[in-house]
């Protein structure tokens, strides 16, 4: 069962919404973590879960049920209720990075292995998880806020039918419009097409999608895997033959893509996490 929600920014939410959208329902949300911590004294890895939703919402079936599945593998989990439109970049990324920092800050009290903090995301939440993996930092050692001193680097990435590229015909333009707007600086637009910003500092990754995903084409996952390969970051890539976009755990889906949870568990076991 989840514990009490924990605000990401208790001293005040940084940034601003799209001008003219201050009364939008999503503008009033408070970004927070919902912890799913296992009882006992055993120190365990933890995975931050980022639901999908096109950067315009957060899909419930890609949130708490995923955390409970991770608990079933013996892992702590937190669901990150990050900001979406009318908030824009860098606020969702700031929230995801803050989530990782906050987990590290509480690692001793929560019985979390601070060197084994992963991030998992679906669809646009997959873009956010990949962004956190691409743009991790070591924290600001001079910050007055002790959370800000913590590293935001993820130690593992699980990307589920992720949005990655904003290339024509291959990307999910709705996600990028919500995240960046239609008049984003070309340099930022390119940077957030995440196949272009992978580095050798990225964590090992598990990536899965379906070959016939009509919403987020398979090329997104292929491009990200190729970028990891180019800098020699280890990854597992699973492309299942058929599944509609957004199946979550896939337990009610009759195709082979429902096996992704078992394949991911095997990968986590290989990492020594589960």
Backbone torsions as a table, in degrees:
resi	resn	phi	psi	omega
1	UNK	NA	147.8	-179.7
2	UNK	-72.6	155.2	172.7
3	UNK	-91.8	-173.1	-179.0
4	UNK	-67.3	143.8	177.1
5	UNK	-60.3	148.9	-179.0
6	UNK	-124.2	115.3	-179.6
7	UNK	-62.0	140.8	177.8
8	UNK	-73.7	-33.5	-172.7
9	UNK	-129.6	71.8	-175.7
10	UNK	-64.1	-23.3	-178.9
11	UNK	-88.0	0.7	-178.6
12	UNK	129.9	134.5	-176.0
13	UNK	-79.2	121.5	-177.6
14	UNK	-78.4	159.3	174.5
15	UNK	90.6	-178.9	-178.3
16	UNK	-141.7	157.8	-179.7
17	UNK	-86.0	173.3	175.7
18	UNK	-59.2	128.7	-179.4
19	UNK	-53.7	136.3	-178.9
20	UNK	89.2	-5.9	-177.6
21	UNK	-112.9	21.0	-174.9
22	UNK	-62.6	-25.6	-178.8
23	UNK	-93.6	1.6	177.2
24	UNK	-59.0	140.3	-177.2
25	UNK	-54.6	-41.2	-177.6
26	UNK	-69.8	-22.9	178.6
27	UNK	-66.6	-21.9	-175.6
28	UNK	-92.5	-5.4	-178.5
29	UNK	-71.7	149.5	177.7
30	UNK	-103.9	113.5	179.4
31	UNK	-62.9	135.6	-174.7
32	UNK	-156.3	167.8	171.5
33	UNK	-104.8	142.2	169.7
34	UNK	-112.8	104.8	-175.5
35	UNK	-78.2	140.2	170.2
36	UNK	-123.5	84.1	-174.7
37	UNK	-101.7	132.1	178.7
38	UNK	-75.7	145.4	-179.7
39	UNK	-74.0	165.6	175.2
40	UNK	105.5	176.8	-175.9
41	UNK	-98.1	-3.2	-178.7
42	UNK	-69.6	131.6	176.4
43	UNK	-82.1	127.1	-172.3
44	UNK	-130.8	159.6	168.3
45	UNK	-66.2	163.1	176.7
46	UNK	-136.4	144.8	177.4
47	UNK	-121.7	129.4	174.2
48	UNK	-86.3	126.5	-176.0
49	UNK	-104.5	127.6	179.2
50	UNK	-117.7	102.3	178.9
51	UNK	-63.9	156.2	175.3
52	UNK	-85.0	-179.1	-179.9
53	UNK	150.7	20.5	174.7
54	UNK	65.9	23.5	-173.7
55	UNK	56.7	22.7	175.4
56	UNK	-123.1	-4.7	-179.9
57	UNK	-171.8	-173.6	178.5
58	UNK	-140.0	117.6	-172.7
59	UNK	-72.2	121.5	-177.9
60	UNK	-60.1	-34.3	-176.8
61	UNK	-73.1	-10.1	176.3
62	UNK	-106.3	20.5	-176.3
63	UNK	-119.7	-99.5	-174.8
64	UNK	-57.2	-42.0	179.6
65	UNK	-60.2	-30.7	178.8
66	UNK	-71.6	-41.8	177.3
67	UNK	-60.8	-41.4	179.3
68	UNK	-66.9	-37.2	174.9
69	UNK	-61.2	-44.4	178.6
70	UNK	-62.5	-40.4	174.9
71	UNK	-57.0	-38.4	179.4
72	UNK	-65.4	-19.8	175.8
73	UNK	-89.5	-0.7	-178.8
74	UNK	90.0	19.6	-178.5
75	UNK	-112.2	142.9	165.7
76	UNK	-69.0	157.2	176.3
77	UNK	-148.1	154.5	167.5
78	UNK	-135.7	141.4	173.2
79	UNK	-95.3	127.2	-178.6
80	UNK	-95.3	111.0	175.3
81	UNK	-89.6	79.0	-176.0
82	UNK	-80.3	164.3	-178.8
83	UNK	-78.4	143.7	177.4
84	UNK	-129.4	179.1	-178.8
85	UNK	-48.3	133.2	19.8
86	UNK	-88.4	7.6	167.4
87	UNK	-74.5	147.3	178.6
88	UNK	-130.8	173.8	177.2
89	UNK	-51.6	136.1	12.6
90	UNK	-98.7	16.3	-170.6
91	UNK	-64.4	-43.9	176.0
92	UNK	-59.1	-42.2	178.7
93	UNK	-65.3	-41.6	176.8
94	UNK	-57.1	-40.1	179.6
95	UNK	-66.3	-43.7	179.9
96	UNK	-64.6	-42.4	177.9
97	UNK	-65.3	-39.7	177.8
98	UNK	-63.0	-37.0	178.1
99	UNK	-59.5	-45.2	179.3
100	UNK	-65.2	-43.2	178.6
101	UNK	-61.6	-42.2	-177.5
102	UNK	-65.1	-39.9	176.6
103	UNK	-62.1	-43.8	179.0
104	UNK	-64.2	-38.0	179.3
105	UNK	-61.6	-36.0	-178.0
106	UNK	-97.8	9.8	-170.9
107	UNK	-55.7	-45.6	-177.1
108	UNK	-64.8	-46.0	-178.2
109	UNK	-68.4	-33.3	-176.8
110	UNK	-90.1	-0.9	-176.9
111	UNK	59.1	48.0	179.2
112	UNK	-108.8	136.9	172.3
113	UNK	-76.2	107.6	-175.0
114	UNK	-65.2	-15.1	176.7
115	UNK	-94.5	3.6	178.5
116	UNK	-136.3	69.6	176.3
117	UNK	-115.2	116.6	-178.6
118	UNK	-106.1	171.1	175.0
119	UNK	-136.6	137.2	-176.1
120	UNK	-129.8	136.5	177.9
121	UNK	-148.3	152.6	178.3
122	UNK	-111.2	135.0	171.7
123	UNK	54.7	-119.7	176.1
124	UNK	-64.5	-31.5	171.2
125	UNK	-64.4	-28.1	172.5
126	UNK	-68.0	-38.0	174.3
127	UNK	-61.7	-41.5	179.2
128	UNK	-65.4	-42.9	178.3
129	UNK	-63.2	-42.8	177.7
130	UNK	-65.6	-36.7	176.5
131	UNK	-61.3	-44.9	177.9
132	UNK	-61.4	-37.9	178.4
133	UNK	-67.7	-38.6	-177.9
134	UNK	-72.9	-37.5	-167.2
135	UNK	-113.8	26.8	178.1
136	UNK	-62.0	150.7	179.0
137	UNK	-137.4	172.9	-175.1
138	UNK	-92.4	4.2	-179.6
139	UNK	87.6	167.3	-179.4
140	UNK	-104.2	100.7	-175.0
141	UNK	-65.0	-18.4	-178.9
142	UNK	-94.0	0.2	-175.0
143	UNK	-68.5	143.4	174.7
144	UNK	-71.4	-30.3	179.1
145	UNK	-79.0	118.0	-177.9
146	UNK	-62.9	-28.4	177.6
147	UNK	-66.5	-40.0	-179.1
148	UNK	-65.7	-18.3	178.4
149	UNK	-77.1	-14.9	-176.3
150	UNK	-79.8	152.1	175.4
151	UNK	-69.0	144.5	173.4
152	UNK	-102.5	13.5	-177.5
153	UNK	-75.9	127.3	172.9
154	UNK	-81.8	146.6	179.1
155	UNK	-97.2	-8.4	175.9
156	UNK	-160.4	151.8	-179.0
157	UNK	-128.6	133.4	171.3
158	UNK	-122.3	112.9	-175.5
159	UNK	-113.6	114.6	-173.5
160	UNK	-107.3	117.5	-171.8
161	UNK	32.6	58.1	-169.8
162	UNK	-76.5	145.1	162.1
163	UNK	-73.7	129.0	-179.8
164	UNK	-128.6	-54.9	-169.1
165	UNK	-102.6	149.5	171.4
166	UNK	-107.8	19.4	176.5
167	UNK	-65.2	144.1	179.5
168	UNK	-55.9	138.0	175.3
169	UNK	74.3	-11.7	-178.7
170	UNK	-113.8	-21.6	-175.5
171	UNK	-94.0	175.4	174.9
172	UNK	-106.7	94.3	-168.6
173	UNK	-65.0	-30.4	178.5
174	UNK	-60.2	-40.0	178.6
175	UNK	-63.1	-44.2	-177.7
176	UNK	-71.2	-33.5	175.7
177	UNK	-64.3	-44.9	177.3
178	UNK	-63.5	-37.7	-175.5
179	UNK	-78.6	-43.1	-169.6
180	UNK	-116.4	-15.2	-172.1
181	UNK	82.4	-177.1	-177.9
182	UNK	-97.8	-5.8	-176.5
183	UNK	-124.7	33.4	-178.5
184	UNK	-64.9	150.7	174.6
185	UNK	-57.6	133.7	-177.7
186	UNK	-57.1	-33.1	179.5
187	UNK	-66.8	-42.8	177.5
188	UNK	-66.8	-42.0	178.8
189	UNK	-56.0	-44.3	179.7
190	UNK	-68.9	-40.7	-178.0
191	UNK	-62.8	-36.3	-177.9
192	UNK	-86.2	-0.2	164.5
193	UNK	-84.8	96.3	-153.3
194	UNK	-71.0	-16.0	174.2
195	UNK	-63.8	-17.1	-177.1
196	UNK	-91.1	-7.3	-173.2
197	UNK	-126.2	16.5	173.2
198	UNK	-71.4	142.3	176.6
199	UNK	-132.5	172.8	178.6
200	UNK	-66.8	-12.6	177.8
201	UNK	-84.3	-4.9	177.6
202	UNK	-61.5	149.3	178.2
203	UNK	-80.7	164.0	172.8
204	UNK	-58.0	148.6	-170.7
205	UNK	-133.4	147.0	168.0
206	UNK	-116.0	122.4	-175.4
207	UNK	-125.2	133.5	175.2
208	UNK	-143.5	150.7	179.4
209	UNK	-162.0	-175.5	174.5
210	UNK	-119.1	149.6	-176.4
211	UNK	-66.8	-24.4	-176.0
212	UNK	-112.5	24.1	177.0
213	UNK	-60.8	118.0	-175.9
214	UNK	-87.9	-14.3	-178.5
215	UNK	-93.6	-47.5	179.1
216	UNK	-124.6	97.5	-172.3
217	UNK	-57.1	152.8	-177.8
218	UNK	-56.0	-26.4	-179.7
219	UNK	-57.0	-27.8	177.9
220	UNK	-57.9	-49.2	-179.8
221	UNK	-69.5	-38.7	-180.0
222	UNK	-63.6	-41.8	179.7
223	UNK	-65.1	-39.7	-179.3
224	UNK	-68.6	-42.2	178.0
225	UNK	-62.3	-41.3	179.1
226	UNK	-63.5	-37.0	178.3
227	UNK	-66.8	-39.8	175.6
228	UNK	-63.5	-42.1	179.4
229	UNK	-61.0	-38.0	-176.6
230	UNK	-64.5	-26.7	179.3
231	UNK	-110.4	12.4	172.6
232	UNK	64.2	37.2	170.9
233	UNK	-91.5	128.3	-177.3
234	UNK	-68.4	144.9	179.0
235	UNK	-153.8	157.6	167.5
236	UNK	-114.6	133.9	179.9
237	UNK	-125.5	122.5	178.3
238	UNK	-121.1	117.8	175.0
239	UNK	-113.3	105.5	179.8
240	UNK	-84.5	151.1	-170.4
241	UNK	-67.6	-32.4	-173.3
242	UNK	-152.0	133.0	169.2
243	UNK	-174.9	140.3	170.7
244	UNK	-68.8	157.2	179.0
245	UNK	-65.8	141.4	170.3
246	UNK	85.9	31.2	-175.1
247	UNK	-80.2	-7.5	179.5
248	UNK	60.9	-130.7	179.1
249	UNK	-64.9	-23.9	175.4
250	UNK	73.5	16.1	-174.5
251	UNK	-66.0	-25.0	-179.4
252	UNK	-98.3	6.6	-178.8
253	UNK	-97.2	132.3	-173.6
254	UNK	-79.3	-12.0	-175.0
255	UNK	-81.3	178.0	-177.9
256	UNK	-69.3	-17.4	-179.2
257	UNK	-64.5	-19.3	176.9
258	UNK	-65.4	-14.4	179.4
259	UNK	-78.8	-2.0	-175.3
260	UNK	-59.0	-34.3	-178.7
261	UNK	-65.2	-38.9	176.6
262	UNK	-68.2	-40.3	177.7
263	UNK	-64.1	-39.1	178.8
264	UNK	-68.3	-39.8	177.0
265	UNK	-60.5	-41.3	178.1
266	UNK	-62.4	-40.3	178.1
267	UNK	-64.5	-43.9	178.1
268	UNK	-63.0	-36.7	176.3
269	UNK	-63.6	-41.3	178.3
270	UNK	-62.5	-34.5	176.2
271	UNK	-73.4	-14.1	-175.2
272	UNK	85.0	21.5	-178.3
273	UNK	-96.9	-31.6	-173.6
274	UNK	-133.5	NA	NA
